[in-house]
Amino acid sequence: MLRLGCLTLQPKRGLSWDILDRDSVSSAGSCSLRVLNRKAGFDFPLEGPKTINGLLLESLEDIPEAGTTLSVDDHPVEILQVQNRMVKVVRILPHARTPEESKEAA
């Protein structure tokens, strides 16, 4: 597993995100959206919430349960762990592809 710098399911040595496989990233809820955008190639908005936890809570307007899935800015997100009214760990996938994009990629 390639570690680029800022998550794993059990963050070690200050890491807040990690590539799970070639199609998804695991991120601590406390990871900054700016870091996810720069290091993992996402394009989350930088106005408003500063962390993936904040963005998810703003989107859901409630504390989610582990196992909840949603789309945030066209990125499928699975909430893996919630603790103390905070999203602790999520799995983020790249943009959902339209059928046209899937044909172009093939």
N, C-alpha and C positions, 0 to 999 in steps of 0.2 A: 504494500500500500504506500503510495507516494504521499508524503506529508509536506505541504507547502507553507505552513506557518501558523495560521491563527485559529482544528476541532476533531474531536473523536468522540465516541460515545462516552468515554471516560477521559476527559481532557487531562493531558499530562504536560507538565512543564510550561503552563501558560498557553497552550495551543487552544484556539477557539473554533477552528474548523479544519476539515480534512476531506480529501477526495475519497469517497467510498468505492467507486468504480468509475468507469469512463463516462457514466451517465448521471451520476448524482454526487452531491456533497452533503456531508453531515456537519451541522453547525451548532455550537452552543447558542442558547437564546441570547446571551450577552454579547455575541459577536456583532461588531459594528457593520452596518449596511455598506459603508464606504470600503471596508476591508473585503467583504464578500464581492462587491463590484470589481475592485481592483485585482484581487488575487485569484478569484474563482470565475470571473468573467460574467457575473450577473449584471443586471441594470435596474436594481431597485431604486426607487426615488430617494433623494437625499434631503428633501424638505420634510419636516415633521419628525417622526420617530427616528432615532439614531441606531437602534439595534433591531435584529430580526424579531426578538421578543416583542418589542414595542410595536413594530409594524403588524405583527399577527394579532396582538390584542386590539389594536386600533381597527383592523379589518373585521375581526369577529365581534367586537364590542362585548366580549365576555371572556371568562377564563375557560379555555378548551380542555378537553380530556385527552390523554394520550390515545393515539390511534386516529384522531381527527385528521382529515385531509381537506385541503382547500387549494384554491389557485390564487396566488398573489402576483399581480402584474404578469400574468400568463405563465408563471412558474408553478407547477404542482409542488405542494409542500405537505409533508406528513409530519405530524407532531409525535415525537417518539417518547418524550418524557416531560412531565409537568410536576413541579414541586413548589410548595409555598406560594401558590398563586402566580407562578411564573412559568413560562415555557422554558425548559432547561435545554432540550436537545431536539433538533428538527432534521429532517432529510429533505433536501431541495433538489429538484430535477430541473433540467434546462427547459426553455420555453416549450410549451406544447406545440407540436407541428400541425399545420393545416394539411389536408390531403395534397394540396399543390406543392407545399414545401417538402413533403415526404417523397413525392415523385421526383422533384428536382435533386434530392439528396441521393436517390438510387442510381 
